[in-house]
Amino acid sequence: MIVRPERPEDRTASIQVEREAFGQPLEANIVEAVRDEPGSFALVAEDGGAVIGHVQMSRAWVGTDEVLALGPIAVTPDRQGVGIGAALVAAALEASRRDEAAVILLGSPDYYGPLGFQPAAALGLANPFAGAHEEGVVIEERDFQVAVLDPQRAARLTGEVRWHPAFG
C-alpha cells in the first residue's frame, strides 16, 4: 500500500470510498464541495492500483487565522482496522507541516490522540458543533481535536472556529 496525493483520475474512486465507508452520501458531498477550494488537497491510499482510502484536507479558520481541517477520511469497509486510516492521517499531517500552524478535526480523542491530536480546548478553542443535532447525533466538546504543527503560531490562535460551509 502507498499513500500519495489524489490525482484527477482518482476522484470518482475517492468518492466511492467515502460512500462505502459511511453508507450515506453526506461525507462524499462534503468532499465534492471542498475539494477545489483554495488550500484544499486530498491524499489516497492505493493498493494494487485500487484506491482503498481517502482523506480530504480543506481550509478552516480560527478567528482570522487560517488552519487546515482534516476530513472526511474514509477506508473501504473490507480494509478498515489495519492502519490505513492512521497512515492517511500521518501523511496528511506531514504534508501540512511546512505551511500550517495547526490541523483541526472532529473525531474521537481515543483514535486521534495517538495520531498527534489533542483536545482543542487545551488551546482555548471551543467546538462550534458541540451539542445535540437534529439527526440525533451528539457532538461532545472533547471531539474537537487539534494537531499543533507550529507551536508559536498555534499559540496565537484565538476566536471563532469556522469550517467550510459544507460541514454545516
VMD Tcl script that draws the C-alpha trace (Angstrom):
set ca {
  {0.00 0.00 0.00}
  {1.15 3.53 -0.76}
  {-0.24 6.90 0.32}
  {0.04 9.61 -2.30}
  {-1.63 12.84 -3.45}
  {-5.00 12.34 -5.07}
  {-4.90 12.70 -8.87}
  {-7.81 13.81 -11.08}
  {-8.34 10.22 -12.23}
  {-8.77 9.15 -8.56}
  {-11.71 11.44 -7.86}
  {-14.51 9.01 -8.72}
  {-12.87 6.22 -6.71}
  {-12.31 8.57 -3.75}
  {-15.99 9.49 -3.67}
  {-16.92 5.81 -3.85}
  {-14.65 5.04 -0.88}
  {-16.35 7.80 1.14}
  {-19.82 6.47 0.27}
  {-18.94 2.85 1.03}
  {-17.23 3.67 4.32}
  {-20.08 5.77 5.67}
  {-23.07 4.16 3.95}
  {-24.51 7.58 3.14}
  {-23.73 10.47 0.80}
  {-23.03 13.20 3.41}
  {-19.24 12.81 3.59}
  {-18.93 12.39 -0.19}
  {-20.95 15.57 -0.63}
  {-18.57 17.44 1.70}
  {-15.59 16.22 -0.33}
  {-17.25 17.37 -3.56}
  {-17.93 20.81 -2.05}
  {-14.43 21.48 -0.68}
  {-12.03 19.64 -2.98}
  {-11.49 22.50 -5.42}
  {-11.43 25.30 -2.84}
  {-8.19 27.24 -2.27}
  {-5.97 25.48 0.26}
  {-7.68 22.09 -0.17}
  {-5.89 18.89 -1.08}
  {-6.51 15.17 -0.74}
  {-4.45 12.03 -0.31}
  {-5.36 8.48 -1.23}
  {-4.22 5.09 -0.06}
  {-3.67 2.82 -3.05}
  {-3.12 -0.91 -3.11}
  {-2.68 -2.89 -6.29}
  {-3.82 0.08 -8.36}
  {-7.08 0.49 -6.43}
  {-7.97 3.43 -4.17}
  {-8.78 1.95 -0.77}
  {-8.61 5.08 1.39}
  {-9.08 8.83 1.09}
  {-8.51 11.86 3.29}
  {-9.67 15.36 2.40}
  {-7.98 18.47 3.75}
  {-9.66 21.87 3.46}
  {-9.26 25.40 4.69}
  {-10.74 26.37 8.06}
  {-10.31 29.43 10.25}
  {-9.70 30.30 13.88}
  {-10.58 33.96 14.13}
  {-8.84 35.44 11.11}
  {-6.06 32.83 11.03}
  {-6.16 30.02 8.51}
  {-5.71 26.40 9.58}
  {-6.50 23.12 7.87}
  {-9.41 20.83 8.63}
  {-8.87 17.09 8.28}
  {-11.85 15.18 6.99}
  {-13.73 13.46 5.76}
  {-11.46 10.45 5.96}
  {-12.54 7.00 4.81}
  {-11.23 3.50 4.20}
  {-13.12 0.83 2.27}
  {-15.02 -1.36 4.74}
  {-13.07 -4.53 3.88}
  {-9.76 -2.80 4.71}
  {-10.69 -0.97 7.92}
  {-8.86 -1.64 11.17}
  {-5.43 -2.40 9.70}
  {-3.79 1.05 9.94}
  {-4.73 2.58 6.59}
  {-6.59 5.47 8.23}
  {-3.66 6.12 10.55}
  {-1.30 6.14 7.56}
  {-3.53 8.67 5.80}
  {-3.60 10.91 8.88}
  {0.19 10.73 9.30}
  {0.75 11.60 5.64}
  {-1.77 14.46 5.79}
  {-0.04 15.95 8.84}
  {3.36 15.61 7.20}
  {2.09 17.29 4.02}
  {0.69 20.15 6.14}
  {3.65 20.61 8.48}
  {5.64 23.10 6.41}
  {2.94 25.74 5.90}
  {0.30 25.34 8.59}
  {0.02 26.30 12.25}
  {-2.45 23.53 13.05}
  {-4.86 20.93 11.72}
  {-8.31 20.62 13.29}
  {-10.92 17.87 13.14}
  {-13.97 16.45 14.82}
  {-13.33 12.91 15.95}
  {-12.70 10.52 18.77}
  {-9.84 11.51 21.09}
  {-9.24 7.78 21.63}
  {-8.46 7.32 17.94}
  {-6.87 10.65 17.02}
  {-4.93 11.27 20.27}
  {-2.27 8.66 19.49}
  {-2.01 10.11 15.96}
  {-0.85 13.52 17.22}
  {-4.08 15.32 18.11}
  {-5.12 16.83 21.42}
  {-8.36 18.39 22.64}
  {-8.65 21.86 21.11}
  {-9.82 23.13 24.49}
  {-6.14 22.89 25.55}
  {-5.55 25.85 23.21}
  {-8.64 27.64 24.49}
  {-10.66 26.81 21.36}
  {-14.34 25.92 21.61}
  {-16.14 23.35 19.47}
  {-18.65 25.20 17.29}
  {-20.53 21.93 16.67}
  {-20.84 20.84 20.33}
  {-24.26 19.69 21.44}
  {-27.21 17.72 20.13}
  {-28.14 17.89 16.46}
  {-31.35 17.25 14.53}
  {-30.10 13.87 13.30}
  {-29.91 12.67 16.91}
  {-26.13 12.95 16.91}
  {-24.44 14.47 19.95}
  {-21.04 16.04 19.39}
  {-19.04 16.50 22.56}
  {-16.57 19.28 23.28}
  {-13.78 16.70 23.55}
  {-14.37 15.61 19.94}
  {-12.87 18.88 18.68}
  {-9.22 17.96 18.21}
  {-6.14 19.87 17.06}
  {-2.69 18.81 15.88}
  {-0.25 21.63 16.53}
  {2.26 21.88 13.68}
  {3.85 25.25 14.50}
  {3.66 25.85 18.28}
  {4.44 29.58 18.07}
  {1.73 30.27 15.50}
  {-0.76 27.87 17.11}
  {-0.36 29.60 20.49}
  {-1.77 32.77 18.91}
  {-4.95 31.10 17.59}
  {-7.98 32.76 19.15}
  {-11.53 33.48 18.15}
  {-14.39 31.75 16.44}
  {-13.63 28.43 14.76}
  {-15.15 28.08 11.30}
  {-15.13 25.19 8.87}
  {-16.14 25.41 5.22}
  {-19.95 25.86 5.00}
  {-20.26 22.35 3.52}
  {-19.67 20.97 7.00}
  {-22.94 22.52 8.14}
}
mol new
graphics top color blue
foreach p $ca { graphics top sphere $p radius 0.5 }
foreach p [lrange $ca 0 end-1] q [lrange $ca 1 end] { graphics top cylinder $p $q radius 0.2 }
display resetview
